[in-house]
Amino acid sequence: MKFKFVSNIKQDEQLVKIITHPNNEKEIRKLLGDEKYIQLIDYRTNSYVNTSVREIECITSFTHVSKVKLIDNQEYLIKGRLKELEYLKSYKMFRINNQQIININKINNYSIDKGSRIVIGCVSGSEYRVSRHYAKAIKEELTCGII
């Protein structure tokens, strides 16, 4: 990978613009330290796996653990209830109902279902329903130009 620096006196001092091929984005984010990794449990082998938050599509609540579904449909467990995982909101992970948190960046489309419920279609092809209680916050995030 090659780096090319272009300076512009008119550009804001607080803004750094990075233009790259999508295949290089993951490596550049690692270099910048922008990526958050969390430790997941592989329930088939009972081993720990470090995974980027960006790879998570959905987190579903169970008793004292939660099930994590990645964009490639792999499933893992994470210790803690959804209330304890609210810190992921800064990584664009939002609660959509009492049982699920979803990654807003992995949404392909959404539509309004009967009863004013939002149905979200994700990258993996899965569909999730947003309860009326969380619908306003999700609509705001979706209409702010994120998708």
C-alpha positions as CSV (number, residue, x, y, z in Angstrom):
1,M,0.0,0.0,0.0
2,K,1.3,3.4,-0.9
3,F,0.6,6.7,0.8
4,K,0.2,10.0,-1.1
5,F,-0.1,13.3,0.9
6,V,-1.9,16.3,-0.7
7,S,-1.9,19.6,1.3
8,N,-4.5,22.2,0.8
9,I,-4.3,25.6,2.7
10,K,-8.0,26.1,2.4
11,Q,-8.9,22.8,4.2
12,D,-10.0,23.0,7.8
13,E,-7.1,22.1,10.2
14,Q,-9.3,19.7,12.2
15,L,-10.3,17.6,9.0
16,V,-8.2,14.8,7.6
17,K,-9.6,13.4,4.4
18,I,-8.7,9.8,3.5
19,I,-9.6,8.4,0.1
20,T,-9.0,4.6,-0.3
21,H,-10.2,1.5,-2.0
22,P,-12.8,-0.4,0.1
23,N,-10.4,-3.4,0.4
24,N,-7.9,-1.2,2.3
25,E,-10.3,0.5,4.6
26,K,-10.0,-2.2,7.4
27,E,-6.2,-2.0,7.5
28,I,-6.2,1.8,7.6
29,R,-8.7,1.9,10.4
30,K,-6.5,-0.5,12.4
31,L,-3.5,1.8,11.8
32,L,-5.5,4.8,13.0
33,G,-6.9,2.9,16.0
34,D,-10.4,3.7,15.1
35,E,-11.7,0.2,15.3
36,K,-13.2,-1.2,18.5
37,Y,-12.7,-4.9,19.2
38,I,-14.8,-6.9,21.6
39,Q,-14.3,-10.4,23.0
40,L,-16.9,-13.0,21.9
41,I,-17.4,-16.6,23.0
42,D,-17.5,-19.3,20.4
43,Y,-20.1,-21.6,22.1
44,R,-19.2,-24.6,19.9
45,T,-15.5,-24.7,21.1
46,N,-15.9,-22.6,24.3
47,S,-13.0,-20.4,23.1
48,Y,-12.7,-16.6,22.9
49,V,-12.6,-14.6,19.6
50,N,-11.8,-10.9,19.2
51,T,-14.1,-9.4,16.7
52,S,-14.5,-5.8,15.4
53,V,-17.7,-4.1,16.3
54,R,-18.1,-3.2,12.6
55,E,-18.5,-6.9,11.8
56,I,-21.6,-7.2,14.1
57,E,-25.0,-7.1,12.6
58,C,-27.3,-7.8,15.5
59,I,-27.1,-8.6,19.3
60,T,-30.0,-10.6,20.7
61,S,-30.7,-10.9,24.5
62,F,-30.8,-14.2,26.4
63,T,-30.5,-14.6,30.1
64,H,-27.1,-13.4,31.4
65,V,-25.5,-13.6,28.0
66,S,-26.4,-12.2,24.6
67,K,-26.1,-13.8,21.1
68,V,-24.1,-11.9,18.6
69,K,-24.8,-12.4,14.9
70,L,-22.0,-11.3,12.5
71,I,-22.6,-10.1,8.9
72,D,-21.4,-13.4,7.6
73,N,-24.2,-15.2,9.7
74,Q,-21.7,-16.6,12.2
75,E,-23.1,-16.6,15.8
76,Y,-21.2,-16.1,19.0
77,L,-22.1,-15.2,22.6
78,I,-21.1,-12.2,24.7
79,K,-21.3,-11.8,28.4
80,G,-23.8,-9.3,29.6
81,R,-27.3,-8.2,29.0
82,L,-28.3,-5.6,26.5
83,K,-28.4,-2.9,29.1
84,E,-24.7,-3.5,29.8
85,L,-23.9,-3.2,26.1
86,E,-25.4,0.2,25.6
87,Y,-21.9,1.7,25.4
88,L,-21.9,0.3,21.8
89,K,-24.2,3.2,20.8
90,S,-21.1,5.3,20.0
91,Y,-20.3,2.7,17.4
92,K,-23.7,3.0,15.7
93,M,-25.3,0.1,17.5
94,F,-28.9,1.0,18.4
95,R,-31.6,-0.8,20.3
96,I,-34.6,-1.6,18.1
97,N,-36.7,-3.5,20.6
98,N,-36.4,-5.0,24.1
99,Q,-34.5,-8.0,22.8
100,Q,-32.2,-6.7,20.1
101,I,-29.5,-4.1,19.3
102,I,-28.7,-3.6,15.6
103,N,-25.7,-2.1,13.7
104,I,-27.2,0.9,11.8
105,N,-24.3,0.7,9.3
106,K,-25.4,-2.8,8.2
107,I,-28.9,-1.8,7.1
108,N,-29.8,-2.1,3.4
109,N,-33.4,-1.0,3.4
110,Y,-36.4,-0.4,5.6
111,S,-40.1,-0.2,5.3
112,I,-43.1,0.6,7.4
113,D,-45.2,-2.4,8.5
114,K,-48.7,-2.4,9.8
115,G,-49.1,-0.9,13.2
116,S,-46.4,1.7,12.5
117,R,-43.6,-0.7,12.9
118,I,-40.4,-0.4,10.9
119,V,-39.1,-3.6,9.2
120,I,-35.3,-3.4,8.6
121,G,-33.5,-5.4,6.0
122,C,-29.8,-6.0,6.6
123,V,-26.7,-6.9,4.6
124,S,-27.0,-10.6,5.4
125,G,-30.6,-10.7,4.2
126,S,-32.1,-10.9,7.7
127,E,-35.1,-8.8,8.6
128,Y,-35.7,-7.2,12.0
129,R,-38.8,-5.4,13.4
130,V,-38.4,-2.2,15.3
131,S,-40.9,-1.6,18.1
132,R,-42.9,1.6,18.2
133,H,-41.0,2.6,21.4
134,Y,-37.7,2.8,19.5
135,A,-39.1,3.7,16.1
136,K,-38.6,7.5,16.5
137,A,-34.8,7.2,17.3
138,I,-34.2,4.7,14.5
139,K,-36.1,6.9,12.0
140,E,-34.0,9.9,12.9
141,E,-30.8,7.9,12.5
142,L,-31.9,6.4,9.1
143,T,-33.0,9.8,7.7
144,C,-29.9,11.6,8.7
145,G,-28.1,10.3,5.6
146,I,-26.7,7.2,7.1
147,I,-28.2,4.9,4.5
